[in-house]
Amino acid sequence: MRSYKVDIEVFERMPVARAVLAQSIPAIVAQLIVLLYNWADTFFLARLNKPELVAAATIVLPLYLMLTAIGNLPGVGGGSQFANHLGKHDYTGAQRVASITFWMGMILALVCCLSFPLYSDILLSLIGANERTLAPAKEYAFWVITIGGIPVIMNLVLANLVRAEGMALQASIGISAGGILNCLLDPLLMLPSMGNMGIVGAGIATAVSNMVSVLWLLVVIWRRRKTGVLTFAPQLLRYTRHYIGSISKVGFPSSIQYMLTVVAVAALTHFVAQYNTEATAALGIVKRLDYLPLYFTIGLSQGILPLLAYNHSSGNVVRRNHVFKCGCIISFGFAMLCFAVFEIWAYQLAMLFTQESLTVSYIVPFLRIQVVAMPFMAVCYPSITLFQAMERSREALICSILRKGVVDIPLLIVMNALWPLFGCMWVQPIVDFTSMLVAFYFSSQIRAQIHDY
């Protein structure tokens, strides 16, 4: 009988705080490096002193987030189900989940990314592209979505599976390597003194970097092919309907959350783009800064998901609850730190990206308003992760749709009418506060049920 090598120390016996840090730090570092190369694209585009290029990248951002929404459906769902089967020591079930997750991700990636050129003009124009920004936005989108979108989606799928098998460090090395490579390629390809490819260089750098990350993850899985559980063998694609249903049920809340984020960010960009190109460029820079606590929390949530799912499936609800509490404390603490730094040094941070005076005049108030949402967001994400690990899809879905799309788009219309332009910036704090209250309510119900488990 084949002997599988699964690291149960971190799942079952390691002190909770150490286990959370062991699983989360590599994922957090990887997410922050991904954010760093998003910053790098914006930073070097701003160095070209062409606000329309930064605005074009801002317009493409919602579509790039769409790739995360697509990848999260099989990635988060498959990773959680994979860890659940490991917790039950059902290795055959875990292998079937892994294989189905991989092929689901591949099919979704091919269909969505290769068909993108057919409707790119319509989508970009709906988001807010105009005669100054449409052409560079199309050039950037071709490389980061049509060419680079497939590795973005497969990165999410593979990293979630590798992390669920207890290899958080290896998963994060792959993502980090791609991020570092992107930061190196950006100036080489973009700046006039070097490659002089402008926004096309930024797109190529992003696409190549994501391809490198996928190759790394595939090598990690291949090297453990004799002892690891992970496999993508086509012969395991049996009982597909049942497994696709369970994977989709768990992954759907994360997917819909990002999909609604696409809609919400696109709507926000559309409203801001009605004013001027400099305001759109400012929004792009502010969203990059605003993503620091967001990506930190996403990384932490990715790290604790296998811990939560494993301990839930094995019946260790007390440990599961401690993992959740520890994750919330870390996430909230970092968000509060970012809140203080961004409020105090908003102008200095704006000047790091651009010295164009009109753009800076928008960045400072935009940033100071947006950071109000950070502490609320920092509690919402771990709560949604807990619900996913417990297969409580209803609670996860409600919190997800409250954060993005359902409330904020009508609120955008109202706030923009009451307070043109700047009112739009207050929408995110309002919806994050509302979703935090709902998440608190659901998680308190779950903790109350622990004593009756």
N, C-alpha and C positions, 0 to 999 in steps of 0.2 A: 504493500500500500504506500502511495506517495506521501512523503512528509513535507508539510507546508511550513514555511518560515514567516510567522506573523508576530510582530512586536506587541505582545499583550502587556508588557511592563507599564508602558505609558497609559494604557487604557484601564488597567485594573489596580495596580499596586502603587504607582508613583504618587506622592503627595499631590493634591489637586492643583495647588498653585504652580508647582513645578511642571506638572503635566500640561496645564494650560499654556505656560510659557514655552515649553518644549515644542508643542504643536503649533503655537500661534506666532512665535517670533520669526521663524523662517517665512511663514505666509505673509506676515506684516511687512517684513523686509522686502519680499518680492513685490508686494503691492506698491510699496513706497518707491521702489525702483521703476515700476511701470509708470507711476505718477511722475517720477523724475524725467522720463523720456517724453511724457506729455508736456511737461514744463519746458523741456529742451526744444521741442518743436515750436512752441509759442515764443520762447525766448529768442531763438535765432531768427524766426520770422519777424519779430519786432525789431531786431537789429537791422533789418533791411529798410526800415523807415517807410513801410508801405502798409498803412492800417488795413487796406483791403485784403491783404494776405492773411493777417490775423483774423479778420472778420470771416474770410472764406473757411479757415480752419474751424472757427466757431460754428459756422453753419453746418459743417460736416460732422461735428461732434455728436449730435443726436443719432445720426446714422451709424456712427462708430459704436455708440452705446447699444444700438440695436443688435450688434454682433454678440455682445455680452448677454443680452436677453435670450438670444437663440442658443448660445452655448450653455447657459445655465439650466435650460430645460433638461437635457441629458446629463450635464455635468454635475450639478448639485443633486438632482434626483438620483442619478446613478451612484454618486459617491456615498450618499446617505444610505441607500439600499445595500450597497456593497458592504459598508460597515455594519449594518444591521445583520446581514447574513454571517459576517465574521463573528459577531457577538454571539450568535447561536451555534457557531462552529459548523455552519452549513457551507462548506467550501465549494461544493458543486453549484449551489445556488448563487454564491458570490461570483463564480466564474461566468455563469450565464448572464448575470447582471452586467459584468464588465464587458463581455463581448457585445451584448445588445446595446449598451451605452455607447461604445465606440462606434458602431455602425450607424446608430441613430444620429450621432454627432456628425459623422462624415456625410451622410445623405443630406441632412439639413444644411450643412456648410456649402456643399456643391450647388444645391438648388438655389439657395438665397443669394450667394455671392456672384455666381456666374450669370444670374438673371438680372442683377442690379443695373447694368447699363441700359436695359430696356425702359426703365422708369426713373433714371437718375435726374433728368432735367425737371420732371414734374415735382419730385420730392424736394430737390434743392430750392426750387422756386417757391414751393409752399412754406419752407422753413424761413425764407427771407432773402434768398439770393437775388441780386439785382444786376444791372449791367456792369458794375464794377467788380462784383464778387462771383458771378456765375462761372466764368471761365476758369479762374484759379480753383474754385471749389470742385469743379468737375475733374480737374487734373489731380487734385489731392485725393478725392474720393476713389478715383480709378485705382490708385496704388494701395490705399489703406483698406478698401472694401472689396473691390473686384479681385485684386491680386492677393492682398494681405489678409482678407477676411477669413479665408478658410483656415490658415494657421491660428488666427485669433480664437476661433470657435474650438478648434481641436486642442489648443492650449488649455482652455477651461475644462474640457472633457478629461484630458489626460491628467492634468494637475490634480483634479478632484479625486480621481481614482487612485493615483499614486499616494496622495495624502491620506486617503482612507485606509490604505494598507500599512500606515504607520511610517511612511517615508516623507514626512513633511519637509525635511531639509533638502532632499533630492528634488522634490517638486519645486521648491522655491529657488534652488540653484538655477534650474532651467529658465524660469521666468526672469530671474535677476540677470542672468547672462545676456538674455535678449535685451533687457532694459539698458544695461551698460553699453552694449554694442550700439544701440540706437543713439545714445548720447555721444558716442565717438563718431558715428557716421554723419550725424546732423551737420556739424560744421564742415566736415570734409566735402559733403555734397551740396550744401546750401549757400555758403558765404561767397560773395563775389571774388574774394581773394583766393578761393580754392576751387570747388566744383562749379560754383555759380549756377546751380540748378534750381534755386529758389524753393518754391513750395513743392515742386516735383521731387526734389532731393529729400525733403521731409517725408514725403509719402514712401519713397523707395527705402529710406532708412527704417521706417516703421515696419514695412512689409518684410524686409530681409531679417530684421531682428526677431520677429515673431516666428519666422521659419526656423531660425536657429534654436529657439526655445522648444519647438515641437520635436526637432531632431534629438535634442538632449533627452527629453522625456521618453521618447521611443527607445533610445539607447539604454536608459535606466531600466525600463521594463524588460527589454531583451536580455540584459545581463542577469536578471533574476528569473529567467524563464524556467529554470529547473527547480527552484525552491519557492518562488513567489506564487501567489494565487492569481494574480492578474494575467489574463490571456484574452486575445481577441479572435480566437479560432472560430471560423464560420460554422463549424459543425455544432457549436454550442447554441446556435440560433434556433432553439426549440422552445416550445411553450412561450413564443415571442409575445403573444397578445397579453398574457398575464403580466409578464415582466415589464413590457412597455407601459401598461396601465399603472403599475406601482411606481415606476421611475417617473412617469409624467405627473402623477398625483403629487409626489413630493417636490419635484423640480418646478412645477407650474407656478407656485407663489413667487419664487425667485425670478423666474422668467417674466411673469406678468409685471412684477415690480420694475424690472429694467425696461420692459416694453412701455409701460406707462411713463417711466422716466424719459424715454425717447420722445413720447408725445408731449410731456410737460416741458422738457428742455426746448423742444422744437417750437412749442407755443410761446414760451418766454422769448426765444430768439426772434420769432416772428414779430412779436410786439415791440421789442427793442429795435429791431431793424427798421421799423417804420420811422424812427427818429433820424438817425444818421449812422454812417459807417463807423465813426469813432466810438459811439456808444456800443455798437455790436462788438468791436474789438475789445473794448473795456470789459464787456460781459464775458468774453472768452478768457481773458486773463483772470478775472475774478473767479470763474468756475474752476480754473486750474488750481488756484489757491484754496478755494473752498473744498476741493477734493482731498486735501491732505488728511483731515480727520475722517472723511468718508472712506478713503482707501485703507486707512489704518483700521477702521472698524470692520470693513469688509474682510481684510486679512485676518483679523482676530476671529471673526465669525467663521471663516473657512477653516481656521485652525481648530476651533472647539466643536465644529459639527461632527467629526468622527467620534470625539469623546462623548458627546451627548448621545449620538445614535447608538454607539456600542453599549454604553451603560444603560440606556433605556431598554434595548433589546435583551440584555442579560439580566434585567430586573434590579439593577443597583440604582434605584431612584434617588437615594440620598446623595450619592456621588454625582449623579447627573445634575441635581439641583445645585450642588456646590460649584460645579464647573460653570453653570450658568451665572451664578452670583459673582464669581471671580471675574468672568468675562465682562459683565456689566460694569464692575468697578473700574477695571483697566480702561475700557472704552470711554467711559464717562470722564475719567480723570484726564485722559489725553485730549478729549474734546474741550474741556475747560481750559487747559493750557493753551490750545490753539485760539480759543475765544479771546483770552487775555492778550496774546501776542498780536493777533490780527487787529484787534480794536486799537491797541496802543501804537502800533507801527504800520498802520495802513498806508500812509503816504510813502514811507521808505520802501515798503514791499512793492508798491506800484512803480516806483522809480527803478527798481531792479529789472523790470521787464521793458519799460519804455519811458522815454523822456518827452514824448509828444504831449504837449500841455493839455489839449482838449481831452485826449484819451485818459490821462491821469486824473483830470477833474471829474470824470465819471467813475473811475476805478475806486477811489477812496470812499465815497458814500455807498456805492454798491457793495463793497466788501464789508463795511461796518454793519450794514443791514443783514447781509447773508449769514454772517457768523453767529447771529442770535439763534439760528436753527441748530447749530452744532451739538449742544448738549442733549437736545431732544432726539436727534438722529442717532446719537451714540447709544441710546437705550433701545431704540426700535429694532435695529439690526440683530443684536444678540437674541432678542425676544422672538423675532421671526425665525431665526436659526433653531431655537429651542422647539418651536412648534413643528418645524420641518423634521427635526430629528425624531420627534414623537409621532410623526405622521398625522399631525393635527392640521390638515390642509385648510380647513375652514378658517381657523384663527390666523394662520399664516397669510392666507389670501386676503382676509379682511384688512389686516394691518398693512399689507403691501399696497392694496388699491387705495387705502386712505392716504398713504404717503405721496402717491403720484397719480395724476391723471383724472381721478374722479372729482376731487374737491378743488384742486388748484387751478384747473383750466377755467371753470366758471368764476373762481375768485380772481384770476388774472384780469378778466373782463371788468369786474366790478372795481378792483383796486386801480387799474389803469384809468378808469373813468373818474374815480375820485381824486387820484393823485398821479397825473400822467408820468410815465416812465418809472419814477422812483417807487410808486405804489406797487409795481410788479415785483420789486425786490423783497417786499414784505410777505409775499405769498408763501414762500418756503418755510419761514419760521412758524407761520400760522398752522400749516398742514402738518409739520413735524410735531408741533406741540399736541395737536389733536390725536395723531396716531400714537404718540407716546402714552397718552392717557388710556387709550384703548388697549395697547400692549400691556400696560400695568394691570389693567383689569383682567385680561386673559391669563397672564402669568401668575397673578395672585390666586386665581381659581385653580390653576394647576398645582401650585405649591400646597394649597389647602387639601388637594386630593392625595398628596403624598402619604399623609398619615393614615389614609384608608386603603393604601395600595395592598 
